[in-house]
Amino acid sequence: MEWIERIKRKRRCKVHFDSGSFRVYGCLAAPVHMIPDVIPINREFDFYLQSNYDVYLLRLVNSTEKTGDICPAGKDGIIYIICRLPIQKDTLPKDIEMVLRALEPFGFLNLHNPKHGIAFEIKG
């Protein structure tokens, strides 16, 4: 009953999507943290992403690398996506869209829970 778990996750995470949320690449993105104007290297920021299919947690790490990892969710958990790339406050929607496009080969917008971690490169 995977679809029941997805519905429960969407209900539980609904509280995170408010006026600070924004649309990007067919998803609603909700920042978890306040984002400063200048983002230091190795600083991490989390976003809840809601597609029509499910809710995901995206962590962006300001880095010179352009790599990502999809971490499988435990039972009743949420799929966790960690991406390392250069980010700036002014370009966050564009940066998130670049990440989501990099996830397309793995099934995003309808990303299913992987059986094991998946590493990927972010082009762009």
N, C-alpha and C positions, 0 to 999 in steps of 0.2 A: 504494500500500500504506500508506495513512494509518493504518490500525488497527495495523500493526506498529510504526510510529513512536510511537503512543500507548502501546503496551505497553512499549516501550523506555524512554520517559519515566517511566512509573509505576515501573519497576524501578530506574532511576537515582535517582529522588527518594525512594524508600522509606526511605532512611537518615534523612531529615528528620522522619519521623513517629514520635514516641516518646511518653514519658509526659507531656510538656508539650503534646501535641496535644489538641484538643478538637473535638467535633462541633458543626456549625452548618449549618442549612439543607441537610441531606442531604450535606454534605461533611465531610471531615476537614481541620482547619486546624492548621498547625504554624508557630508563630512562629520566625523566624530569629534575632531579637534578644531580649535581655532587655528587658522593658518596665518603665520606672520607674513609681513611684506617681503622680508628677506629670509630665505630658507637655507639654513646651514647644511653643509655636507653631512651625510649619514642621518639626517633628521627623518623621522618616520611619521606618516599621517595615514589614518584609517578612514575608509569610506564604506558605507553600506551601499550596495548596488542592488536595485530591484528591477528585474526584467519581468516580462509577462509570465515567464516560466518559474523563476525562483529568486531567492535573495542570496547575495554573496557578500563576503567581506574582502575588500581590496585594501592592501597596505602598499603605499608608495614610499620608497626610500630614495631620498635625494642622493644620487650616486653618478659616477662617470660611466658605470656599466650600463648595459641595456639588456637585462636578463629578467626572467621571472620564473616563479614556481607556483604550481597549482597543488595545494595540499588537500588530501582527501578529508572529508568530514567524518567524524565519528557518528555513532547512532544519535539521532536527534540534533546533530551539529550542523554547522554551516560550512560550505566550501570556502576555503581561505586562499586568496591569491596574493602573493608577495611579489612586488616588482621593484627592481632597482633601475632607476633612470634619472637623468637630469630633469628636475622639475622647478618651476617658478610659479608663484601665486597667480600671476596674470595669465598663464597658459595652462592652468590645471585642467579645464575641460578638454582642451586639445590633447594634453598629455594622457588623460584617462581614455579618450577616444583611441589614441594610438595603441594603448595597452589592450583595449577591447578588440580592436582589429587583429592584434597579434594572437588573441584567443580564439578567433574564428576557426582555425583548423582543428581545434579541440571541441567544437560544438557550441561555442558561445553565440548566441544569446540563450540557448537552451542547454547550458553546460551541465552534464550529469556528473555525479560524484565518481571520481576516478578510483580505481582499485589501489593505486599507489601514486606517489608524488610524480609530477611531470615538470621538467624544466623546459623552458623555451626562450627564444631570443626575441627581442622587440626591435623591429625594423622601423627606421624613420628618423 
